[in-house]
Amino acid sequence: MPPEVPSLRDEIGYFLGVEGGRDYLVQVPGAANSTLSDAALADVINWMVRGFAGESLPADFVPFSANEVTKARAVRPVDIAGIRSTLMARLRGKPPVP
């Protein structure tokens, strides 16, 4: 449903290479608010990354752990759209647009 919900196919792996990108993948509302356990959510995110990253998957990909998910879920971003905008700007190598 772009532009509100961007497609992550062939791009999700890029988020793993920018500061804040791993946390973002856990903190998006559909993930952070799910009723899955942290271990199950880690499994789902790992499945998504491996299944949708395509060539964007870093060769040194480290799978998400339950502990990492627990820590990222504990932080509730106020402006997830703003975080996404900042990450997208980092991916483009440009400063975020205010």
ABEGO torsion letter per residue (X at the ends): XOAABBBABGAAAAAAABBGAAAAAAABAAAAABABBAAAAAAAAAAAAAAAAEAABBAABBBBBAAAAAAAAABBBABAAAAAAAAAAAAAGBBBBX
